[in-house]
């Protein structure tokens, strides 16, 4: 019996949110400041610039995280001995659910 042989039971894409580096927040804050500067006059303009900069920074950070998001794939394999194991890989697998595979050094390969 092959202890690391089995069949793919499921392949699940897992999206991971990217990390913000402050570049998005700074760029968004500056853009919000420019937009806020176009609104109102006097104290209203000052408040608009502050609100625009804060809102822009928040939005810029969220956009940066979305742009830097990655996807990995969790491949669940039912081994011939009855146990299950899950292997994660960065690239979309070329094998399909139901394929006979072998788990070698944390990688799923065709059997």
C-alpha distance (Angstrom), angle and dihedral (degrees) to the residues before:
residue distance angle dihedral
X1 . . .
X2 3.81 . .
X3 3.81 107.4 .
X4 3.81 94.5 -159.5
X5 3.84 98.5 40.5
X6 3.78 123.4 102.1
X7 3.79 148.5 118.9
X8 3.81 129.6 -76.9
X9 3.81 108.3 -110.2
X10 3.80 99.3 178.9
X11 3.78 143.8 -5.3
X12 3.80 115.0 -152.1
X13 3.81 123.7 -173.3
X14 3.81 110.2 -142.2
X15 3.79 117.8 -161.4
X16 3.80 115.1 -153.0
X17 3.77 121.2 -160.9
X18 3.78 113.3 -119.5
X19 3.77 124.1 -119.7
X20 3.80 121.2 -102.7
X21 3.80 115.6 -128.1
X22 3.83 99.5 -170.3
X23 3.80 90.8 -106.1
X24 3.81 90.4 99.3
X25 3.80 92.0 46.0
X26 3.80 93.2 49.6
X27 3.80 93.8 45.8
X28 3.81 91.5 45.7
X29 3.80 91.4 46.6
X30 3.80 91.8 52.0
X31 3.80 91.7 47.7
X32 3.81 90.1 48.8
X33 3.79 90.4 49.2
X34 3.80 91.1 53.5
X35 3.80 91.7 48.9
X36 3.81 91.8 45.3
X37 3.81 89.7 51.8
X38 3.82 89.0 61.7
X39 3.80 92.4 58.9
X40 3.80 128.5 82.3
X41 3.77 129.6 -28.0
X42 3.82 137.3 -101.1
X43 3.80 113.7 -1.0
X44 3.81 90.0 -5.6
X45 3.79 90.0 59.8
X46 3.82 90.8 50.1
X47 3.80 91.5 50.5
X48 3.80 90.9 45.9
X49 3.82 90.9 51.9
X50 3.82 91.7 49.2
X51 3.81 92.8 47.1
X52 3.80 91.6 44.1
X53 3.81 92.6 50.1
X54 3.83 93.1 47.3
X55 3.80 94.1 45.4
X56 3.80 92.0 44.0
X57 3.80 91.8 50.3
X58 3.80 91.6 51.7
X59 3.79 93.3 46.2
X60 3.81 92.6 44.5
X61 3.80 90.8 53.0
X62 3.82 91.7 50.1
X63 3.81 91.8 48.6
X64 3.81 91.5 49.7
X65 3.81 91.3 51.3
X66 3.81 90.7 50.3
X67 3.81 92.3 48.8
X68 3.82 91.4 49.6
X69 3.84 93.8 47.5
X70 3.80 117.5 126.1
X71 3.79 135.0 -161.9
X72 3.79 127.0 -142.5
X73 3.79 128.6 178.6
X74 3.80 126.1 -124.1
X75 3.81 110.0 -152.9
X76 3.81 114.7 -163.3
X77 3.79 113.0 -154.9
X78 3.83 125.0 -168.6
X79 3.79 102.9 -147.3
X80 3.81 121.4 -143.0
X81 3.83 89.7 -111.9
X82 3.84 89.4 63.0
X83 3.80 98.4 -104.3
X84 3.79 126.4 115.9
X85 3.76 129.8 -132.8
X86 3.77 131.3 -177.5
X87 3.78 122.4 -145.6
X88 3.81 122.4 -166.6
X89 3.77 121.8 -150.7
X90 3.79 134.3 174.1
X91 3.81 97.3 -135.8
X92 3.78 126.2 65.8
X93 3.81 106.6 -100.3
X94 3.79 119.7 -111.6
X95 3.82 91.0 -150.7
X96 3.80 121.1 83.1
X97 3.79 135.4 -138.5
X98 3.81 108.1 -75.9
X99 3.81 94.8 31.0
X100 3.80 117.7 136.9
X101 3.80 107.6 -118.0
X102 3.75 145.0 167.7
X103 3.81 124.3 -138.8
X104 3.80 108.3 -136.3
X105 3.82 120.5 177.3
X106 3.82 91.7 -24.1
X107 3.82 94.0 -48.2
X108 3.81 127.1 110.1
X109 3.83 112.8 -132.4
X110 3.79 131.8 176.3
X111 3.80 113.8 -92.7
